[in-house]
Amino acid sequence: MILSHWKKLGYTTKPVKRMTLSDLKRQATLQGQQTEALETGRTRLMITGALMALAFTGIGFRMIDVMALSNVSEPKTRNISQSQNLTFDRAPIVDRTGMLVATTVKTVSLAADPRKIMDPQDSAEKLGQILTDIPVAKLYKMLSRKAKFVWVDRRITPTQQQKINALGIPGLEFRTQESRVYPQGNLMAHVLGYTNVDNKGISGLEKSFEETLTSQGEALRLSIDGRVQHIVRDEVQKAMAEFQAIGGSAIVLDANNGQVVSMVSLPDFDPNQPGKASVESHFNRTTLGVYELGSTFKIFNSAMALESGTANMSSSYDASKPIRIARFTINDYHGKNRVLSLPEVFIYSSNIGSAKMAEAFGAGYQKDFLQKIGMLSPSPVELPEVGRPQYPKTWRPINMVTISYGHGIAVSPMHVAAGVASMVNGGTHYQPSLIMQDTKPKGTRVISARSSKAIRKLMRANNIAGSGKKSNAIGYFVGGKTGTADKVKATGGYADRARISSYVAAFPMHDPKYVVYVMLDEPKGNKKTFGYATGGWVAAPIIKQIVTRAAPILGVTPIDPASEEVNRELALKLPQDSHT
């Protein structure tokens, strides 16, 4: 009855299946396998956990060791040599005021893989419209080479890079590199020199100080004053144009330590684009060029006469007749044809009087003296471009005579400037230098203070009564000496109407601070100079302009021209018949 009731409710019943012995065995086996798998998993988890715990424990101990137990001087890499595998950017160069004159910047170069250039001619033509300095034919040649890599242009502008990138030419690639940049352009071209595309010094201080500039980060500080350099370059450039000279040179030198405040050689070049300049523009007339510099040598000749004791300021010399030595005749340019005092020999620039001075102290003394002031050796200034002086191997009497007035010996303008500094500064010779020095260098005494004072008087007298009048800068008591010499031809002998005209001066002469040297190469006279192209006419006026403009910058205060104290210090009896 109950069963029928369940059926009405929808429930059904099935007979219960009885389990056999084999069914029980299979069920037991299955349960055993499940239990074994569970135990294996549990064991693996425990091992993994233990390993992880061990690893974290090791890391923890190492952290404690590093932070708390190790020496504070670690890391261990401190023992690696600092001199190995250490590179620096090329150090900057600044002038004495700190003005940047050379620096290194990141630039972009254009390279190509010619194998990937599909149409070299078309690509060359398109690039030629952007890289206008490179001929299309040259571009085509580069892009047609059977090579994996070629440089197309080692320095391109951001604008050029953008335009080239827009061309979408396969096979072109840009590479970043360091390049040297000279913010002042031509201003110090022959001082600084320049580097090649690999940033290695090729000339000037860039070459001389290659190791220093590439091994230290500190800027190289020059003794050059950029402001004075600008003035000097400007004045020489204007004089070259006025007198149609093929070249010019100028130096401003600190008379009391040998530091070069300005050094100019013209024509010059832009060190940012040295390849575009002529060979002539790369030639440094100031240190590499050697010339017969004429009567500027009479400063040294007078100093020799005074220092050797063979003459004093009252000595006199018969200059009434030319001197004949072997087949040579020594004349005066503006002969007075009479006996001249030593000051007159200097002021009138008498070759005859100078020769007789030299005969008194002799060839041996002359050679030793010139050697002592550096005239027979290359200038020690820190440039690779220095010329070797030319002088006779055998110092015969005729050589002694011509050298007394600046012929028969060829030196650089730097030699003369440094030599004159030692004549006027009290008698101490300092080696010229382009590098700013914090301490005064040790000099070598070459003449006595008494002889030096006499030379200062002679140079000042020349500016009052002699050929130096046009170099007078009011208030600065300038004194100096002209030099005019015919140029030596490569084939021997002297060139007609091709001369070196120069003037060397110091100021103020009662207490010289600076020496200024100016030279023009092959100047030509004009109406203003009445056709003359001598040192007194074309070089002396440049000195006046340089001193007037640069002295305030250099801290030299002008003095009242009527100052009794200064005029008494420089007093010298002058000849009555002075000339211009």
C-alpha positions as CSV (number, residue, x, y, z in Angstrom):
1,M,0.0,0.0,0.0
2,I,2.9,2.3,0.9
3,L,4.7,1.3,-2.3
4,S,1.7,2.1,-4.5
5,H,1.4,5.4,-2.7
6,W,5.0,6.3,-3.7
7,K,4.3,5.3,-7.3
8,K,1.4,7.7,-7.4
9,L,3.7,10.5,-6.2
10,G,6.0,9.7,-9.2
11,Y,8.8,7.9,-7.4
12,T,10.2,4.7,-8.9
13,T,12.3,2.0,-7.3
14,K,15.2,0.1,-8.7
15,P,16.7,-3.0,-7.3
16,V,19.9,-2.6,-5.3
17,K,22.9,-4.1,-7.0
18,R,25.0,-6.3,-4.9
19,M,28.8,-5.5,-4.9
20,T,31.1,-8.5,-5.8
21,L,34.5,-9.1,-4.4
22,S,36.3,-7.8,-7.5
23,D,34.3,-4.6,-7.3
24,L,35.5,-4.0,-3.8
25,K,39.1,-4.7,-4.8
26,R,38.9,-2.1,-7.7
27,Q,37.4,0.5,-5.3
28,A,40.2,-0.1,-2.8
29,T,42.9,0.2,-5.5
30,L,41.4,3.5,-6.7
31,Q,41.3,4.9,-3.2
32,G,44.9,3.9,-2.7
33,Q,46.1,5.7,-5.8
34,Q,44.3,8.8,-4.8
35,T,45.8,8.7,-1.4
36,E,49.3,8.2,-2.9
37,A,48.9,11.1,-5.3
38,L,47.8,13.3,-2.5
39,E,50.8,12.4,-0.4
40,T,53.2,12.9,-3.3
41,G,51.8,16.4,-3.9
42,R,52.0,17.2,-0.2
43,T,55.7,16.1,-0.1
44,R,56.6,18.2,-3.2
45,L,55.0,21.3,-1.7
46,M,56.9,20.9,1.5
47,I,60.2,20.5,-0.4
48,T,59.5,23.5,-2.6
49,G,58.5,25.6,0.5
50,A,61.6,24.5,2.3
51,L,63.8,25.5,-0.7
52,M,62.1,28.9,-1.0
53,A,62.5,29.5,2.7
54,L,66.2,28.6,2.5
55,A,66.6,31.0,-0.5
56,F,64.9,33.9,1.3
57,T,67.0,33.2,4.4
58,G,70.2,33.4,2.4
59,I,69.1,36.6,0.7
60,G,68.2,38.0,4.1
61,F,71.6,37.1,5.6
62,R,73.3,38.7,2.5
63,M,71.4,41.9,3.0
64,I,72.3,42.1,6.6
65,D,76.0,41.5,5.7
66,V,75.9,44.2,3.0
67,M,74.1,46.8,5.1
68,A,75.5,46.2,8.6
69,L,78.6,44.1,8.5
70,S,80.5,45.1,5.4
71,N,83.3,47.8,5.3
72,V,81.9,51.2,4.5
73,S,84.5,51.7,1.8
74,E,82.8,49.1,-0.5
75,P,81.6,48.5,-3.2
76,K,84.4,46.2,-4.2
77,T,84.6,47.8,-7.6
78,R,86.7,50.5,-5.9
79,N,89.8,48.3,-6.6
80,I,89.3,48.7,-10.4
81,S,91.9,51.1,-11.9
82,Q,90.4,54.5,-12.6
83,S,92.9,55.0,-15.5
84,Q,91.6,52.0,-17.5
85,N,88.6,52.2,-19.8
86,L,87.9,55.7,-18.6
87,T,87.0,58.3,-21.3
88,F,86.4,62.0,-21.1
89,D,84.8,64.5,-23.4
90,R,87.4,66.8,-24.9
91,A,87.9,69.6,-22.3
92,P,86.8,73.1,-23.2
93,I,89.3,76.0,-23.7
94,V,88.7,79.5,-22.3
95,D,90.5,82.8,-22.5
96,R,91.9,84.5,-19.5
97,T,88.5,86.1,-18.6
98,G,86.7,82.8,-18.9
99,M,85.2,83.4,-22.3
100,L,84.5,80.0,-24.0
101,V,86.7,79.7,-27.2
102,A,86.5,75.9,-27.8
103,T,84.0,73.3,-26.7
104,T,82.7,69.9,-27.6
105,V,79.1,69.3,-28.7
106,K,77.0,66.3,-29.9
107,T,76.5,66.4,-33.7
108,V,74.9,64.1,-36.2
109,S,76.7,62.5,-39.1
110,L,75.2,60.9,-42.2
111,A,76.4,57.4,-43.3
112,A,75.2,55.0,-46.0
113,D,75.2,51.3,-46.8
114,P,75.5,51.5,-50.7
115,R,74.3,47.9,-51.0
116,K,70.8,49.0,-49.9
117,I,70.7,52.1,-52.1
118,M,68.2,51.1,-54.9
119,D,68.9,54.1,-57.2
120,P,72.2,55.8,-56.5
121,Q,71.8,58.5,-59.1
122,D,68.3,59.6,-57.9
123,S,69.4,59.4,-54.3
124,A,72.5,61.5,-55.0
125,E,70.4,64.2,-56.8
126,K,68.0,64.4,-53.9
127,L,70.7,64.6,-51.3
128,G,72.6,67.2,-53.3
129,Q,69.6,69.6,-52.9
130,I,70.1,69.3,-49.1
131,L,73.9,68.8,-48.8
132,T,74.8,71.7,-51.1
133,D,78.5,71.7,-50.1
134,I,79.0,68.2,-51.7
135,P,78.8,67.9,-55.5
136,V,76.2,65.5,-56.8
137,A,78.9,63.6,-58.7
138,K,80.7,63.0,-55.5
139,L,77.6,61.8,-53.7
140,Y,76.8,59.4,-56.6
141,K,80.3,58.0,-56.4
142,M,79.9,57.4,-52.6
143,L,76.5,55.8,-53.0
144,S,77.7,53.5,-55.8
145,R,80.6,52.0,-54.0
146,K,80.7,48.3,-53.3
147,A,81.0,48.7,-49.6
148,K,78.9,48.0,-46.5
149,F,79.6,51.4,-45.0
150,V,80.6,54.9,-46.2
151,W,80.5,58.3,-44.6
152,V,78.5,60.8,-46.6
153,D,78.8,63.9,-44.4
154,R,80.5,63.9,-40.9
155,R,78.5,66.9,-39.7
156,I,75.0,67.8,-40.7
157,T,72.6,70.3,-39.2
158,P,69.3,69.4,-37.5
159,T,67.4,70.9,-40.4
160,Q,69.4,68.8,-42.9
161,Q,68.8,65.7,-40.8
162,Q,65.0,66.4,-40.8
163,K,65.0,66.9,-44.6
164,I,67.1,63.8,-45.3
165,N,64.9,61.7,-43.1
166,A,61.8,62.9,-45.0
167,L,63.3,61.5,-48.2
168,G,62.9,58.0,-46.9
169,I,65.9,56.6,-48.8
170,P,66.7,53.1,-47.7
171,G,70.4,52.6,-46.8
172,L,70.9,56.0,-45.2
173,E,71.5,56.2,-41.4
174,F,72.4,58.9,-38.9
175,R,75.1,58.5,-36.3
176,T,75.7,60.7,-33.2
177,Q,79.3,61.8,-32.4
178,E,81.3,64.5,-30.6
179,S,82.5,67.5,-32.6
180,R,84.7,70.5,-31.7
181,V,83.0,73.9,-32.0
182,Y,84.8,77.3,-31.9
183,P,82.2,79.9,-30.8
184,Q,84.4,82.9,-31.6
185,G,85.1,81.8,-35.2
186,N,88.3,83.2,-36.7
187,L,89.3,85.2,-33.6
188,M,91.9,82.8,-32.3
189,A,92.4,80.5,-35.3
190,H,96.2,80.3,-35.2
191,V,96.2,80.1,-31.4
192,L,93.7,77.3,-31.0
193,G,94.2,75.4,-34.3
194,Y,91.5,72.8,-34.9
195,T,90.6,69.1,-34.7
196,N,89.7,66.6,-37.4
197,V,86.4,64.8,-37.8
198,D,87.4,62.3,-35.2
199,N,88.0,65.1,-32.7
200,K,91.8,64.8,-32.6
201,G,93.9,67.9,-32.5
202,I,95.5,68.7,-35.9
203,S,97.2,72.1,-35.2
204,G,97.6,74.9,-32.6
205,L,97.0,74.3,-29.0
206,E,94.5,71.6,-29.9
207,K,97.4,69.5,-31.0
208,S,100.0,70.6,-28.4
209,F,97.6,69.8,-25.5
210,E,95.9,66.7,-27.1
211,E,96.7,64.5,-24.0
212,T,95.7,67.2,-21.5
213,L,92.4,68.0,-23.2
214,T,91.4,64.4,-23.5
215,S,92.4,63.2,-20.1
216,Q,90.9,65.9,-17.8
217,G,87.6,67.6,-17.5
218,E,89.0,71.0,-16.5
219,A,89.0,73.8,-19.0
220,L,92.4,74.9,-20.5
221,R,92.8,78.6,-19.6
222,L,94.7,80.8,-22.0
223,S,96.7,83.9,-21.4
224,I,94.9,85.4,-24.4
225,D,92.4,88.1,-23.7
226,G,89.6,87.8,-26.2
227,R,88.8,91.5,-26.0
228,V,92.3,92.6,-26.8
229,Q,92.5,89.9,-29.4
230,H,89.5,91.4,-31.2
231,I,91.1,94.9,-31.1
232,V,94.5,93.7,-32.5
233,R,92.9,91.6,-35.2
234,D,90.6,94.5,-36.2
235,E,93.5,97.0,-36.5
236,V,95.8,94.8,-38.4
237,Q,93.0,93.8,-40.8
238,K,92.2,97.5,-41.5
239,A,95.9,98.3,-42.1
240,M,96.3,95.3,-44.5
241,A,93.3,96.6,-46.5
242,E,94.6,100.2,-46.5
243,F,98.2,99.3,-47.6
244,Q,97.2,96.3,-49.7
245,A,99.5,94.0,-47.7
246,I,99.4,90.2,-48.4
247,G,99.7,89.4,-44.7
248,G,100.0,90.7,-41.2
249,S,101.1,89.7,-37.7
250,A,100.7,91.2,-34.2
251,I,101.5,90.4,-30.6
252,V,100.7,91.9,-27.3
253,L,103.0,90.4,-24.6
254,D,103.1,91.0,-20.9
255,A,106.6,92.4,-20.4
256,N,107.0,91.1,-16.9
257,N,106.1,87.4,-17.2
258,G,106.1,86.5,-20.9
259,Q,102.4,85.8,-21.1
260,V,100.9,86.4,-24.6
261,V,97.8,88.6,-24.3
262,S,97.1,88.7,-28.0
263,M,98.5,86.8,-31.0
264,V,97.2,87.5,-34.5
265,S,98.3,86.2,-37.9
266,L,96.4,87.3,-41.1
267,P,94.9,86.0,-43.3
268,D,93.4,83.5,-40.9
269,F,90.6,80.9,-41.1
270,D,87.4,79.6,-39.4
271,P,88.5,76.6,-37.4
272,N,84.8,75.4,-37.6
273,Q,85.4,74.9,-41.3
274,P,89.2,74.6,-41.8
275,G,88.9,72.8,-45.1
276,K,87.4,75.8,-46.8
277,A,90.4,78.0,-46.1
278,S,93.4,78.5,-48.4
279,V,96.8,77.1,-47.6
280,E,98.1,80.6,-47.1
281,S,95.4,81.2,-44.4
282,H,96.7,78.3,-42.4
283,F,100.2,79.7,-42.2
284,N,101.1,81.2,-38.9
285,R,103.2,84.3,-39.6
286,T,103.6,85.1,-35.9
287,T,105.5,81.9,-34.8
288,L,106.1,79.8,-37.9
289,G,107.2,82.5,-40.3
290,V,110.8,83.6,-39.9
291,Y,111.9,86.9,-41.5
292,E,114.8,89.4,-41.6
293,L,113.2,92.0,-39.4
294,G,115.5,94.9,-40.0
295,S,116.2,97.7,-37.6
296,T,114.2,96.3,-34.7
297,F,117.5,94.4,-34.1
298,K,119.2,97.7,-33.2
299,I,117.5,97.5,-29.8
300,F,119.5,94.4,-29.1
301,N,122.7,95.8,-30.8
302,S,122.5,98.9,-28.5
303,A,122.0,96.7,-25.5
304,M,125.1,94.6,-26.4
305,A,127.2,97.7,-26.7
306,L,126.0,99.0,-23.3
307,E,126.1,95.7,-21.5
308,S,129.5,94.7,-22.9
309,G,131.1,97.9,-21.6
310,T,132.3,98.9,-25.0
311,A,130.0,101.9,-25.1
312,N,127.9,104.2,-23.0
313,M,125.3,106.8,-23.7
314,S,128.0,109.4,-24.5
315,S,129.8,107.2,-27.1
316,S,130.0,108.4,-30.7
317,Y,130.6,106.8,-34.1
318,D,131.8,108.2,-37.4
319,A,129.0,107.7,-39.9
320,S,130.2,110.1,-42.5
321,K,131.2,107.5,-45.0
322,P,129.9,104.0,-46.0
323,I,131.7,100.9,-44.7
324,R,133.2,98.5,-47.2
325,I,133.7,94.9,-46.2
326,A,134.9,92.6,-49.0
327,R,132.5,93.1,-51.8
328,F,129.8,94.6,-49.6
329,T,129.1,98.3,-48.9
330,I,127.1,99.4,-45.8
331,N,125.1,102.6,-46.2
332,D,122.5,104.5,-44.2
333,Y,119.0,105.0,-45.5
334,H,118.8,108.6,-44.3
335,G,122.5,109.3,-43.8
336,K,123.5,112.3,-41.7
337,N,127.1,112.0,-43.0
338,R,128.7,113.0,-39.7
339,V,129.7,111.7,-36.3
340,L,126.7,110.4,-34.4
341,S,126.2,109.8,-30.7
342,L,124.9,106.5,-29.5
343,P,121.4,107.9,-29.1
344,E,121.6,109.4,-32.6
345,V,122.7,106.1,-34.1
346,F,119.5,104.6,-32.6
347,I,117.1,107.5,-33.4
348,Y,118.4,107.9,-37.0
349,S,118.7,104.1,-37.4
350,S,122.2,104.3,-38.7
351,N,123.5,101.1,-40.2
352,I,127.0,102.4,-40.2
353,G,126.9,103.4,-36.6
354,S,125.4,100.0,-35.6
355,A,128.1,98.2,-37.5
356,K,130.8,100.1,-35.7
357,M,129.2,99.2,-32.4
358,A,129.3,95.6,-33.3
359,E,132.9,95.8,-34.3
360,A,133.7,97.0,-30.8
361,F,132.1,94.0,-28.9
362,G,132.8,91.4,-31.6
363,A,131.1,88.4,-33.3
364,G,131.5,86.0,-30.4
365,Y,129.8,88.3,-27.9
366,Q,127.0,89.0,-30.4
367,K,126.3,85.3,-31.0
368,D,126.3,84.4,-27.3
369,F,124.0,87.3,-26.5
370,L,121.5,86.4,-29.2
371,Q,121.6,82.8,-28.0
372,K,120.9,83.9,-24.4
373,I,117.7,85.8,-25.4
374,G,116.5,82.8,-27.5
375,M,117.1,84.2,-31.0
376,L,119.0,81.2,-32.3
377,S,116.5,78.5,-31.2
378,P,112.8,77.8,-32.1
379,S,110.5,79.8,-29.9
380,P,109.4,77.8,-26.8
381,V,105.8,79.0,-27.1
382,E,103.3,76.1,-26.8
383,L,102.5,75.6,-30.4
384,P,103.6,73.0,-32.9
385,E,103.9,75.7,-35.6
386,V,107.2,77.3,-34.7
387,G,109.9,78.3,-37.1
388,R,113.6,77.6,-36.8
389,P,115.7,80.8,-36.9
390,Q,118.0,81.1,-39.9
391,Y,121.5,82.5,-39.2
392,P,125.0,81.9,-40.6
393,K,126.8,78.6,-39.7
394,T,130.1,80.5,-39.7
395,W,129.8,83.9,-37.9
396,R,132.1,86.0,-40.2
397,P,132.8,89.7,-39.8
398,I,130.3,90.5,-42.6
399,N,127.6,88.5,-40.8
400,M,128.3,90.3,-37.5
401,V,127.9,93.7,-39.3
402,T,124.7,92.9,-41.1
403,I,123.1,91.2,-38.1
404,S,123.8,94.4,-36.1
405,Y,121.0,96.1,-38.1
406,G,118.7,93.0,-38.6
407,H,119.9,91.5,-41.9
408,G,121.5,88.1,-42.3
409,I,119.4,86.6,-39.5
410,A,115.8,85.5,-39.8
411,V,113.5,85.1,-36.7
412,S,109.8,85.0,-36.0
413,P,107.8,88.0,-34.6
414,M,107.4,86.1,-31.4
415,H,111.2,86.0,-31.0
416,V,111.4,89.8,-31.3
417,A,108.6,90.5,-28.9
418,A,110.0,88.2,-26.2
419,G,113.5,89.6,-26.8
420,V,112.4,93.2,-26.5
421,A,110.5,92.5,-23.3
422,S,113.7,91.4,-21.7
423,M,115.4,94.6,-22.8
424,V,112.8,96.9,-21.2
425,N,111.6,95.0,-18.1
426,G,114.7,95.4,-16.1
427,G,116.8,92.8,-17.9
428,T,115.0,89.5,-17.3
429,H,114.1,87.1,-20.1
430,Y,110.9,85.1,-19.8
431,Q,109.8,82.4,-22.2
432,P,106.6,83.4,-24.1
433,S,103.6,81.4,-23.1
434,L,99.9,81.2,-24.3
435,I,98.8,79.5,-21.0
436,M,97.5,81.4,-18.0
437,Q,99.8,80.9,-15.0
438,D,98.9,81.6,-11.4
439,T,102.5,82.1,-10.4
440,K,105.2,84.2,-12.0
441,P,107.6,82.1,-14.0
442,K,111.3,82.1,-13.2
443,G,113.2,84.3,-15.7
444,T,116.8,84.6,-16.7
445,R,118.8,87.8,-16.3
446,V,120.3,88.8,-19.6
447,I,121.2,92.5,-19.1
448,S,121.6,94.8,-16.1
449,A,118.8,97.0,-14.8
450,R,121.1,100.0,-15.8
451,S,121.3,98.8,-19.4
452,S,117.6,98.2,-19.5
453,K,116.9,101.7,-18.3
454,A,119.1,103.1,-21.0
455,I,117.2,101.1,-23.7
456,R,113.9,102.4,-22.4
457,K,115.2,106.0,-22.8
458,L,116.4,105.2,-26.3
459,M,113.1,103.7,-27.4
460,R,111.1,106.6,-25.9
461,A,113.5,109.1,-27.6
462,N,112.8,107.4,-30.9
463,N,109.1,108.2,-30.4
464,I,109.8,111.8,-29.7
465,A,112.5,112.6,-32.3
466,G,112.7,109.6,-34.6
467,S,110.6,107.3,-36.8
468,G,108.2,106.2,-34.0
469,K,106.2,109.5,-33.8
470,K,103.1,107.9,-35.4
471,S,102.9,105.3,-32.7
472,N,102.4,107.8,-29.9
473,A,99.2,107.1,-27.9
474,I,98.6,110.2,-25.7
475,G,99.1,109.4,-22.0
476,Y,100.8,106.1,-22.4
477,F,104.4,107.1,-23.1
478,V,105.0,104.6,-25.9
479,G,108.6,103.9,-27.1
480,G,109.7,101.7,-29.9
481,K,111.8,101.0,-33.0
482,T,110.9,100.5,-36.6
483,G,112.0,97.7,-38.8
484,T,112.0,97.7,-42.6
485,A,113.7,94.9,-44.5
486,D,113.5,93.6,-48.1
487,K,112.2,90.1,-48.3
488,V,114.6,87.3,-49.2
489,K,113.8,85.5,-52.4
490,A,113.6,81.7,-52.4
491,T,116.2,81.7,-55.1
492,G,118.6,83.9,-53.1
493,G,119.1,87.6,-52.9
494,Y,116.5,90.2,-52.0
495,A,113.2,90.9,-53.8
496,D,112.5,94.3,-55.4
497,R,109.7,96.3,-53.7
498,A,108.7,93.4,-51.5
499,R,109.4,94.2,-47.9
500,I,108.5,93.4,-44.3
501,S,107.6,96.6,-42.4
502,S,107.3,96.4,-38.7
503,Y,107.3,98.3,-35.4
504,V,108.0,97.0,-31.9
505,A,107.0,99.1,-28.9
506,A,106.5,99.0,-25.2
507,F,104.3,101.1,-22.8
508,P,104.5,103.0,-20.6
509,M,108.2,103.4,-21.0
510,H,109.0,104.5,-17.5
511,D,107.5,101.3,-16.1
512,P,106.8,98.9,-19.1
513,K,103.8,96.7,-18.7
514,Y,103.3,95.4,-22.3
515,V,105.3,94.9,-25.5
516,V,103.4,95.4,-28.8
517,Y,104.7,94.1,-32.1
518,V,103.1,94.7,-35.5
519,M,104.3,93.5,-38.9
520,L,102.9,94.0,-42.4
521,D,104.0,91.7,-45.2
522,E,104.5,93.5,-48.5
523,P,102.6,96.7,-47.8
524,K,102.3,99.4,-50.5
525,G,102.5,103.1,-49.9
526,N,99.7,105.4,-50.8
527,K,98.9,109.1,-51.0
528,K,98.6,109.3,-47.2
529,T,102.1,108.0,-46.7
530,F,103.5,109.9,-49.7
531,G,104.3,106.5,-51.3
532,Y,106.4,105.2,-48.4
533,A,105.7,101.8,-47.0
534,T,108.3,101.7,-44.2
535,G,107.6,100.6,-40.7
536,G,107.3,104.2,-39.4
537,W,104.6,105.0,-41.9
538,V,102.5,101.8,-42.1
539,A,103.2,99.8,-38.9
540,A,103.6,102.5,-36.2
541,P,100.1,103.9,-36.6
542,I,98.7,100.5,-35.9
543,I,100.6,100.5,-32.5
544,K,98.9,103.8,-31.6
545,Q,95.4,102.4,-32.3
546,I,96.1,99.2,-30.4
547,V,97.5,100.9,-27.3
548,T,94.7,103.5,-27.3
549,R,92.0,100.9,-27.4
550,A,93.5,98.1,-25.4
551,A,95.3,99.9,-22.6
552,P,92.1,100.6,-20.6
553,I,91.0,97.0,-20.9
554,L,94.5,95.9,-19.6
555,G,94.2,98.3,-16.6
556,V,96.9,100.7,-17.7
557,T,95.9,104.2,-16.6
558,P,96.9,107.1,-18.8
559,I,99.3,109.6,-17.4
560,D,99.5,113.4,-17.9
561,P,101.9,113.8,-20.9
562,A,103.4,116.8,-19.0
563,S,104.2,114.7,-15.9
564,E,107.5,116.0,-14.6
565,E,108.3,112.8,-12.8
566,V,107.8,110.6,-15.8
567,N,109.6,112.9,-18.2
568,R,112.5,113.2,-15.8
569,E,112.7,109.4,-15.6
570,L,112.9,109.1,-19.4
571,A,115.0,112.3,-20.0
572,L,117.6,112.0,-22.8
573,K,119.4,114.7,-24.7
574,L,117.8,114.6,-28.2
575,P,119.4,115.7,-31.5
576,Q,118.3,119.0,-32.9
577,D,117.7,117.9,-36.5
578,S,115.2,115.1,-35.9
579,H,113.1,113.7,-38.7
580,T,109.8,111.9,-39.0
